[in-house]
Amino acid sequence: MDWSKVAKNINSTAPLLAGLVGGPVGLGVTAAAAIISHALGTPSDPAFVEPALNDPGALEKLRQAESANSLQLQQLMVTAAQSSLAHDADMARIASSDTANARAMGVANRDWVPKVLAMAVTTGFFGILLLMAFQPLPGSNKDLVNVIVGALGTAWISIIGYYFGTSVGSMRKTELLAKPSVPITADSALTLREPASQSGAHAPAAAAPSGDHFPSFAPGGQGPIFSGGS
């Protein structure tokens, strides 16, 4: 299900819900979709939610629902960010492992192909640069030479990465991404679902709706969801 249009429509009113429902598929999308559909009284499907957003009071209901569940939504945003960092770290680790395996295989098999290609690309790249420094390019072949130089330059950068690895900064970033983050447990994610009370001379806020008034949200055991209704 594509929630991107819903996220775009509610982004200015409920940014936390929009960020979760428009993000990668996971618990955050499930929770945000459940809150949105519950607040609007629709099935958890963007095909039903999008028309319901045309109702004059729909955005206000979502704003109240997000306000009542803001702490829980922020925890889910942190979890989604941790998952994204873990995925990036895994991809960086796989790429580094592939390069290391390719080097090891070349050494074990005494493969001469990478060495010949590296020497040919290096010679061609710097040879053309040297020629361009002393010989003006003919107008008819100028574009072709530029394409060749660009291709050889890209190949030469790949060769440097193959034989000498990534830079120190990139390696440090990969190490930081690979470090495990602090997990969010069910106990640490527990938050209240009632609207914030008014301070000062204002009258005390009404009590939050009880669990009997709203059904419980199953995934993750987040508890009752405030829909913004009176």
N, C-alpha and C positions, 0 to 999 in steps of 0.2 A: 504494500500500500504506500502511495506517495503522499506524504504529509507536507511537502515543501510549500505548496500553495497556502495551506493553513498556517504554517509557520510565518510566511511572508505577511499574511493578513493580520496576524495577532502580534507581530514583533514589537510594534510601538506600545501596545497596551500591556502585554504579558511577555516580556523578553525571556524570562526563565523558561516558561512553557514552550515558547517558540524555539529557543536554543536546543532544548531536549528533543522535541518532537521532530525537528528538522535535522537532527544529527544521525549518527550511525545507528543501525538497528541494534537494540539491546533493551535492558531493563529501563533505561531512561526514557526511551520512546514509548515503551509499554505504559509506564507510570504516567507520563505526560498526556498520552492519548486517553487514558482512563479518566484523568482529572478533567480534561476538556470535554469529553463526551458526557461525563456525569454532570458537569456544570450546565451544559446545554440541553441535557435530557435527550441525547441522541445515541445511536449505536457507535461503538468505537471504530468508525470507518470514515475516512476523509470525504467519501462521496456523500455522507449524510451530514458531516460537520460543516462543510463549506457552505451549503445553503442556509444552515442554521445561523451562520455568522452575520447574515443580512438582517437578523432581528435587531431592533434598536437597543435592546438591553443585553445582547449577547456579550459584547466586549466588556461591559461592566461586570457581568457574572464571572468572566474569566479573570478579570483583574482581582476581584475579591477571592476567587479560588486560589490564585497564585499567591496572594498576600497571606492567606491562611496556611498555605503549605510551603512557604518560601524556604524555610530551613531544610525541609526534606528535599526540595528541588535543588537546593545548593549542594547538598550531599551527593545527589545523583549527578550533578554537573562535575563534581570532583572525581567521582567514580569514572565517568565517561572520559575525562581528561587523563586519568591514570591508565585506562585501557588504551587510549590513543598513544600515549608515550610507550607503553609496553609493546604495542604493535610496531611502532617505529624502531624500537630497540631490537626487536626480533628481525625486522627487515635488514637493519644495519648489520646485525650479527650474521645473517644468512649471506649477505653480499660479501662481507669480510671472509667468511668461511669458504665461499666459492672461489674467491681470488687466491686464498691460501692453498686450497686444494689444487687449483690449476698450476700454481707454482711448484707444489710438491710433485705433482704428476710429471711436469716437465723435467724436473731434476731427476726423478726416479727413472724415467724412460730415456733420459738424455735426448730429449726432443730438440731438433735443430730448427724446426719451423719458426717458433717464436723469435729466436735469435736472428734468423735471416730476415724476417719481416721487420723486426725492430731496427736492424741496421739499414734496410732498404728505405723504410719510412723516414728515419733520421737523416740519411744521406739526401734523399729527395727533398725533404722539407727545407733543410738548411742550404742545400744546393740552389733551390729556386730562390730563396731569400737572398743569397749572395749574388745570384744572377740579376735579380731585380734591383740590387743596389748599384750595379755598374752598367746595366743595360736597360734602357727605357723599353717599356712594354709596347708592342705594336697595338694600335687602336682596334684592329679587327679581332684580336685574341685576348684582349684585356679581361673581359668577363670570364672567359674560360680559365685563364691563369688564376684569377681570384678564387674561383671555385676549387681548383686543384690545391691551392695553398690552404684554403679553409679546411678541406678534407684531410690533408696531410697534417695540419696543425691539430685537428681533433684526434686523429689516430696517434700522433706523437704524445699527446697528453695521456691517452689511455695506456700507452706503453710505459710511460713514467709511473703511472699508478700501479701497473702490473708488476714492475720490477722493484719499486721502492715503497709501495704501499701508500696509504693516505697520509695527509698532513697530521702534525701533532694535535692541532686544534680539533680536527675531525675525529681523531682517535679518542681525545678527551671527551668530546660530546657523546660518542658511542658508549664510553664507560659510564657516564652519568645517566644516560638513558637506560642502561642495563641494570642500574642499581634498583633493588626492589623498593617500592614506595610503601608508605604506612597503609595497611589495609583498613577499610571501613567495615566494622562489624555491625551486626544487627543492633547491639546495645548502643554503640556510639551514634548510630543513625537515627535513634528514636527522637522525635521532636513533637512539640505540641501543634495542634491543628487549629487553635482558636485565634481569632483576630487580636491584634495588639490592643490593650486597653488604653484609654485616653487618660493623660495625666493632668494635674492642675485642678481647676475648678469644674471641669467637665464632669458630667454624670458618669458613674462607672459603666463599663461596657457590659452588654448582656452576656450571659454565660454561653459558652460554645455549645453547639448542638451535641446531643448525646449520641452514643453509638447506636441507639435504637432508631434514631431518625434517619441516619444514612448508613448504607451497607458498607461492609468492610472491603478493602481493596486487597485481593489475594496475593499478587506477586510481591515478594519481599516482606509481607506482613506489615505494610505501612500504617494500617489502621484506617479509621474513618476519614473520608475526604470531604472537606468543606466545599460546597458547590456555589456559595455566594447567595443562596436564597435566604429570605427572611424567615 
